[in-house]
Amino acid sequence: MPYLSVRNWISSNEQQLERITLLDLPLEASMRGYQAVEICHFHFPSIQTSYLLRLKHAFLDSGISFDTLLLDYGDLSSDDRIKAKADFRYICEWIEIASIAGAKQIRIIAGEALATDKAAMQRVARCLMELDEYAAMLETKVVLENFKTLTSSGDSCLRLLGQTNFQLPFITDFGNFSGKNKYKDLTMTVPFSVSIHAKPQYDENGQLDENDFMQCMEIARSAGYDGSYVLIHEGSGDAWMALEKVKHLVMPFLAPTILEQ
């Protein structure tokens, strides 16, 4: 059934940095009604095994899931073989980190080649299958997202998933599709998604575009989506308060059992 998650951008917010650490976040998120957390790789203050195990136990003790480690570096689509190999090794290292920290999955960037670059997409698909096999050995999973140019449209996302025999799960970010085809693209990727980044759009005055957000949510509901809705705050001010506004919009789309909590 659908459930609430939160991305850890909030723990890097300057106004809250001294009040919450990554080790504090699982319990804080749990107390605020979230069932899971996603963590960006560049917010890890340490990748020493001792720290990663402390983080794993912080999740276990709080009773919520470390759903996804979001790796924001790497370009498997590069035609520079030296760079591509180096990035592949780097991703392997972070798969190991995800495993030690207890993450269910690690989000990998497909690449920055053009979505029309068939050769690049084939290279990426081969790499992803190898990486997923390695992740499975370490009891975690590789997941993709509509992030960066290679997966910048619904069509390109499905082409890449197809070249991996639809074996890899997917993350759909509401904010990463745009333009006249945004809702069409979302309709294509949401059915294959295990996580949705419920990222609202804001106007120049900082007002949330509720019409756009609700259209995105309706697409998810129509697809029978039953994964996590990951709430994201990227602005200034009190992050938890801002997230409460988004949570208010998301809650009606969750199962009744969650609403009653």
Stockholm file with secondary structure:
# STOCKHOLM 1.0

chainA/1-261         MPYLSVRNWISSNEQQLERITLLDLPLEASMRGYQAVEICHFHFPSIQTSYLLRLKHAFLDSGISFDTLLLDYGDLSSDDRIKAKADFRYICEWIEIASIAGAKQIRIIAGEALATDKAAMQRVARCLMELDEYAAMLETKVVLENFKTLTSSGDSCLRLLGQTNFQLPFITDFGNFSGKNKYKDLTMTVPFSVSIHAKPQYDENGQLDENDFMQCMEIARSAGYDGSYVLIHEGSGDAWMALEKVKHLVMPFLAPTILEQ
#=GR chainA/1-261 SS CCEEEEEGGGGGCTTTTTTCCTTTHHHHHHHTTCSEEEEEGGGCSCCCHHHHHHHHHHHHHHTCEEEEEECCCCCTTCSCHHHHHHHHHHHHHHHHHHHHHTCSEEECCCCSSCTTCHHHHHHHHHHHHHHHHHHHHTTCCEEEESCSGGGCSHHHHHHHHHHTTTCSCEEEEGGGCCSTTHHHHHHHHGGGEEEEEECCCBCTTSCBCHHHHHHHHHHHHHTTCCSEEEECCCSSSCHHHHHHHHHHHHGGGSCHHHHTC
#=GC SS_cons         CCEEEEEGGGGGCTTTTTTCCTTTHHHHHHHTTCSEEEEEGGGCSCCCHHHHHHHHHHHHHHTCEEEEEECCCCCTTCSCHHHHHHHHHHHHHHHHHHHHHTCSEEECCCCSSCTTCHHHHHHHHHHHHHHHHHHHHTTCCEEEESCSGGGCSHHHHHHHHHHTTTCSCEEEEGGGCCSTTHHHHHHHHGGGEEEEEECCCBCTTSCBCHHHHHHHHHHHHHTTCCSEEEECCCSSSCHHHHHHHHHHHHGGGSCHHHHTC
//
